[in-house]
Amino acid sequence: MSVSCAQNVSEFTSPEEGFAELSADLVEAAVAHCQLIVVSKFIDKLKQEINGKGVNQQLEVLCGIYYLFLLHKHQGDFLATGYVTPKQASLANDLLRSLYSKVRPNAIALVDSFNYTDHFLGSILGRYDGNVYPKLYEAAWKDPLNETVLPDGYHEYVRPLLKQQILSAKL
């Protein structure tokens, strides 16, 4: 991406005009470069000894999830430029799913290690006290969609469709 951006900028009469026209592509290239630096630094750090039983293994899994997620997210770009084949992209997606299953048993502990409050996370399912179902039920009742028995628009849009389907089913 960055090579093609540089080539495209050089095709304009002035660099300023090129930067103005290609600013979206250049921002994408800059973000990709920053992500590359983060992944590189993460891998470098994993080469060092990290204290704590199993910490290194979990960090390796998280690093793998991070870079494979980025590959998955930008898969179209990687495929379009030929840096990744469809077979490699498929294998990377399979590996990503397997890493998700490896991190899943420790997900709550990993999130808790950052010491974020339930309020900050805004998640009913990841509650510190474990009272997921009572809080989920309470939150559902507080949701504006549940203030009425029938949501707005039911009589106007949904009911005529249901009547139409019933009539066509009888024919």
C-alpha positions as a printed NumPy array, in Angstrom:
array([[  0.   ,   0.   ,   0.   ],
       [  2.671,   2.524,   0.966],
       [  4.663,   1.861,  -2.226],
       [  1.605,   2.409,  -4.414],
       [  0.732,   5.563,  -2.431],
       [  4.211,   6.946,  -3.044],
       [  3.963,   6.128,  -6.753],
       [  0.519,   7.736,  -6.959],
       [  1.701,  10.911,  -5.194],
       [  4.528,  11.252,  -7.708],
       [  2.028,  11.281, -10.598],
       [  0.583,  14.661,  -9.519],
       [  2.014,  17.998, -10.615],
       [  2.89 ,  18.876,  -7.022],
       [  3.325,  16.796,  -3.861],
       [  0.732,  18.982,  -2.109],
       [ -1.888,  18.141,  -4.736],
       [ -0.976,  14.444,  -4.478],
       [ -1.233,  14.459,  -0.692],
       [ -4.591,  16.241,  -0.865],
       [ -6.024,  13.762,  -3.37 ],
       [ -4.616,  10.665,  -1.714],
       [ -5.014,  11.66 ,   1.937],
       [ -7.395,   8.78 ,   2.738],
       [ -4.969,   6.224,   1.273],
       [ -2.046,   7.854,   3.055],
       [ -3.864,   7.712,   6.394],
       [ -4.565,   4.016,   5.824],
       [ -0.897,   3.433,   5.027],
       [  0.153,   5.33 ,   8.177],
       [ -2.235,   3.297,  10.342],
       [ -0.945,   0.058,   8.783],
       [  2.62 ,   1.155,   9.496],
       [  1.752,   1.86 ,  13.145],
       [  0.081,  -1.544,  13.439],
       [  3.2  ,  -3.169,  12.006],
       [  5.313,  -1.402,  14.64 ],
       [  2.973,  -2.558,  17.433],
       [  3.109,  -6.183,  16.227],
       [  6.921,  -6.017,  15.836],
       [  7.387,  -4.587,  19.332],
       [  4.955,  -7.147,  20.765],
       [  6.965,  -9.992,  19.177],
       [ 10.257,  -8.469,  20.388],
       [  8.895,  -8.267,  23.933],
       [  7.784, -11.907,  23.815],
       [ 11.399, -12.936,  23.147],
       [ 12.254, -11.677,  26.639],
       [ 11.582, -13.642,  29.811],
       [  8.307, -12.563,  31.415],
       [  7.639, -13.416,  35.05 ],
       [  4.525, -15.323,  36.051],
       [  3.323, -18.836,  35.399],
       [  1.735, -19.076,  31.945],
       [  1.944, -15.331,  31.289],
       [  4.264, -15.714,  28.314],
       [  2.019, -18.319,  26.691],
       [ -1.087, -16.149,  27.108],
       [  0.715, -13.12 ,  25.706],
       [  1.817, -15.188,  22.694],
       [ -1.822, -16.151,  22.111],
       [ -2.912, -12.51 ,  22.425],
       [ -0.18 , -11.394,  20.036],
       [ -1.293, -14.012,  17.525],
       [ -4.898, -12.912,  17.893],
       [ -3.886,  -9.299,  17.338],
       [ -1.907,  -9.806,  14.147],
       [ -4.282, -12.413,  12.708],
       [ -7.239, -10.152,  13.474],
       [ -5.497,  -7.354,  11.569],
       [ -4.841,  -9.732,   8.687],
       [ -8.499, -10.787,   8.728],
       [ -9.744,  -7.199,   8.949],
       [ -7.599,  -6.103,   5.992],
       [ -7.788,  -9.4  ,   4.147],
       [ -9.071,  -7.767,   0.972],
       [ -6.03 ,  -5.505,   0.789],
       [ -3.652,  -8.416,   1.367],
       [ -5.389, -10.52 ,  -1.29 ],
       [ -5.588,  -7.655,  -3.796],
       [ -1.884,  -6.915,  -3.498],
       [ -0.917, -10.591,  -3.682],
       [  0.845, -10.61 ,  -0.313],
       [ -1.515, -13.384,   0.799],
       [ -3.12 , -16.147,  -1.254],
       [ -6.738, -17.185,  -0.664],
       [ -5.472, -20.462,   0.846],
       [ -3.197, -18.575,   3.261],
       [ -6.048, -16.236,   4.213],
       [ -8.275, -19.229,   4.943],
       [ -5.567, -20.881,   7.055],
       [ -5.008, -17.613,   8.947],
       [ -8.736, -17.367,   9.695],
       [ -8.762, -20.962,  10.956],
       [ -5.772, -20.228,  13.184],
       [ -7.459, -17.074,  14.508],
       [-10.531, -19.082,  15.524],
       [ -8.353, -21.661,  17.281],
       [ -6.536, -18.888,  19.179],
       [ -9.904, -17.434,  20.259],
       [-10.739, -20.798,  21.801],
       [ -7.379, -20.817,  23.61 ],
       [ -7.881, -17.371,  25.137],
       [-11.582, -17.861,  25.976],
       [-11.028, -19.73 ,  29.295],
       [ -8.873, -16.846,  30.543],
       [-10.818, -13.949,  29.018],
       [-12.383, -12.755,  32.279],
       [ -9.082, -12.939,  34.145],
       [ -7.328, -11.05 ,  31.344],
       [ -9.92 ,  -8.271,  31.382],
       [ -9.87 ,  -8.181,  35.187],
       [ -6.088,  -7.799,  35.102],
       [ -6.573,  -4.311,  33.647],
       [ -8.694,  -3.467,  36.714],
       [-11.516,  -1.833,  34.745],
       [-14.752,  -1.348,  36.675],
       [-18.036,  -2.88 ,  35.543],
       [-19.286,   0.652,  34.963],
       [-16.331,   1.453,  32.687],
       [-16.734,  -1.751,  30.681],
       [-20.484,  -1.235,  30.337],
       [-20.952,  -4.97 ,  29.937],
       [-23.606,  -6.953,  31.719],
       [-22.079, -10.265,  30.666],
       [-18.601,  -9.485,  32.041],
       [-19.712,  -8.528,  35.541],
       [-17.178,  -8.772,  38.333],
       [-19.741, -10.159,  40.818],
       [-20.932, -12.838,  38.366],
       [-24.633, -11.874,  38.661],
       [-25.135, -11.959,  34.921],
       [-28.7  , -13.204,  34.534],
       [-30.466, -11.022,  37.113],
       [-28.667,  -7.944,  35.731],
       [-29.389,  -8.947,  32.134],
       [-33.103,  -9.313,  32.986],
       [-33.077,  -5.941,  34.789],
       [-31.35 ,  -4.24 ,  31.854],
       [-33.857,  -5.693,  29.389],
       [-36.716,  -4.127,  31.338],
       [-34.939,  -0.76 ,  31.322],
       [-34.448,  -0.812,  27.555],
       [-36.731,   1.693,  25.763],
       [-37.835,  -1.04 ,  23.338],
       [-39.606,  -2.76 ,  26.232],
       [-41.56 ,   0.266,  27.448],
       [-44.639,  -0.781,  25.486],
       [-46.155,  -4.157,  24.74 ],
       [-46.025,  -3.472,  20.994],
       [-43.214,  -1.392,  19.514],
       [-43.921,   1.753,  17.538],
       [-44.8  ,   1.011,  13.957],
       [-46.218,  -2.448,  14.627],
       [-49.789,  -1.568,  13.621],
       [-48.592,   0.559,  10.712],
       [-45.993,  -1.788,   9.164],
       [-45.782,  -5.271,  10.689],
       [-49.482,  -6.139,  11.149],
       [-50.405,  -5.464,   7.474],
       [-47.52 ,  -7.705,   6.366],
       [-48.654, -10.496,   8.679],
       [-52.241, -10.215,   7.416],
       [-50.98 , -10.308,   3.82 ],
       [-48.959, -13.48 ,   4.514],
       [-51.93 , -15.156,   6.191],
       [-54.193, -14.335,   3.242],
       [-51.661, -15.569,   0.675],
       [-51.128, -18.784,   2.682],
       [-54.895, -19.5  ,   2.56 ],
       [-54.919, -19.228,  -1.231]])
